[in-house]
Every structure is written in C-alpha cells, then in structure tokens.
Amino acid sequence: MIYYMKPESFKPIKNRIDAERNKKIKDILLKLSARGDYEYMDEIAEFSRNLEKKYSDARKHMIFHDLIGSGLPATFEATYDDFPGEDSVEEFVNDLSKKYK
C-alpha cells in the first residue's frame, strides 16, 4: 500500500536562497549517485555522524536532511541554516563534487 501526504501538509521553504542552495546540493548528490560509484556515500555517512556528535541539534538543520537524504514529517520546521566553517554541508558537497568528477 502506498501512502501519500496531503498537499496542504507541505510547507514551502521560507528563504528562496536556501531553497536554491538545497536544490543544488540535492542535484550534486543525484549526479554522484548516477555514476554508480558509491564510495562518496561512506564520506557522507562519516561527515554526518561527526556533525551529530558535534551538534546536538544537527537534525534541526534542513541542509543536514538534504545531505543524508532523509524524509521529513509535515510538521518539520528547520531552525538553523548551514553549519559554520569546516562543518559546512554546502562546502562538503562541493568538495565531493570536485573529488568524484
């Protein structure tokens, strides 16, 4: 049986820049996946585990969910933007893209 969410349960991302950035991240990850070489997934798993160890609120970042490809409940409200400095998901994904060209 397939369950579908009601359209009214979807909430738009409030900040257009975040939406575009998150789409770019998802596109990069899809391109990496399409290559059929999944070594990068080990790096994503390690990076995300480290974020969760370092930041107790890691799962409150929409960009974290984009990185790990998790689904979100309709009630989810992202509280935070990207992580600072060397923990930036955007930079990490850009580096992966360059590494696995």
C-alpha positions as CSV (number, residue, x, y, z in Angstrom):
1,M,0.0,0.0,0.0
2,I,1.3,3.5,-0.9
3,Y,0.6,6.4,1.4
4,Y,0.6,10.0,0.1
5,M,0.8,13.2,2.1
6,K,-2.0,15.7,1.7
7,P,-0.8,18.7,-0.4
8,E,-1.8,21.1,2.4
9,S,0.7,19.4,4.7
10,F,3.6,20.6,2.6
11,K,5.3,23.9,3.7
12,P,7.4,26.0,1.3
13,I,11.0,26.9,2.3
14,K,10.7,30.5,3.6
15,N,14.0,31.7,2.2
16,R,14.4,31.4,-1.6
17,I,18.2,31.4,-1.4
18,D,18.1,28.4,0.9
19,A,15.7,26.6,-1.4
20,E,18.0,27.1,-4.4
21,R,21.1,26.1,-2.4
22,N,19.3,22.9,-1.1
23,K,18.2,22.0,-4.7
24,K,21.8,22.5,-5.9
25,I,23.1,20.1,-3.1
26,K,20.4,17.5,-4.0
27,D,21.4,17.8,-7.7
28,I,25.0,17.2,-7.0
29,L,24.2,14.2,-4.8
30,L,22.0,12.8,-7.5
31,K,24.7,13.2,-10.1
32,L,27.2,11.4,-7.9
33,S,24.6,8.6,-7.4
34,A,24.0,8.3,-11.1
35,R,27.7,7.5,-11.7
36,G,27.2,4.2,-9.9
37,D,30.4,4.7,-7.8
38,Y,29.2,4.8,-4.2
39,E,32.5,5.5,-2.3
40,Y,31.3,9.0,-1.7
41,M,28.5,7.6,0.5
42,D,31.0,6.5,3.1
43,E,32.3,10.0,3.3
44,I,28.7,11.4,3.7
45,A,28.0,8.9,6.5
46,E,31.2,9.8,8.3
47,F,30.6,13.5,7.9
48,S,27.0,13.3,9.0
49,R,27.9,11.2,12.1
50,N,30.6,13.8,13.0
51,L,28.0,16.6,12.7
52,E,25.6,14.7,15.0
53,K,28.4,14.2,17.6
54,K,29.4,17.8,17.5
55,Y,26.0,19.5,17.2
56,S,23.2,18.0,19.4
57,D,20.7,20.0,17.2
58,A,22.1,18.7,13.8
59,R,18.7,17.3,12.8
60,K,17.2,20.8,13.1
61,H,19.1,21.9,10.0
62,M,17.3,21.3,6.7
63,I,20.6,21.1,5.0
64,F,21.6,18.1,7.2
65,H,18.5,16.2,5.9
66,D,19.3,17.2,2.3
67,L,22.8,15.6,2.9
68,I,21.6,12.3,4.3
69,G,18.5,12.1,2.0
70,S,16.0,11.7,4.9
71,G,12.4,12.4,4.6
72,L,10.8,14.9,6.8
73,P,7.4,15.0,8.6
74,A,5.0,17.7,7.5
75,T,5.4,19.3,10.9
76,F,9.2,19.8,10.5
77,E,10.4,23.3,10.8
78,A,14.1,23.9,10.2
79,T,15.5,26.1,12.9
80,Y,19.0,26.6,11.6
81,D,20.9,27.3,8.4
82,D,24.2,25.6,7.3
83,F,26.8,24.7,9.8
84,P,29.8,27.1,10.3
85,G,33.3,26.8,8.9
86,E,34.7,23.4,8.2
87,D,31.4,21.8,9.1
88,S,29.5,23.5,6.2
89,V,27.4,20.9,4.4
90,E,27.4,23.1,1.3
91,E,31.3,23.2,1.2
92,F,31.5,19.5,1.9
93,V,29.2,18.6,-1.0
94,N,31.0,21.0,-3.3
95,D,34.3,19.3,-2.4
96,L,32.8,15.8,-3.0
97,S,31.6,17.0,-6.4
98,K,35.2,18.1,-7.3
99,K,36.7,14.9,-5.9
100,Y,34.4,12.5,-7.8
101,K,34.2,14.2,-11.1
